[in-house]
Amino acid sequence: MSPEVETMYKKLEPDAQTVVDLLIARLFRARARYGRLDLKRDNREFAQEALEEVADGLAYVGMALIQGQWMKREQFDEEGEE
């Protein structure tokens, strides 16, 4: 980590540091799965993968909301009616 980034990291709130830590952990998980990141040689279509991941994430959020009963079924049904 560069000294500048380390300084910025230390100035973040603890919750923001947790978000950065999560991203770093995800990068290491990806490294274990795909190998070291080398954008010059990596032929994955990152825009397409990002679209798929965002769609998956939105689906998971919806499922979590419904499963956690944060959104009552009656409210969901009423909002869908016109």
Secondary structure, 3 states (H helix, E strand, C coil): CCHHHHHHHHHCCHHHHHHHHHHHHHHHHHHHHHCCCCCCCCCCCHHHHHHHHHHHHHHHHHHHHHHCCCCCHHHHHHHHCC
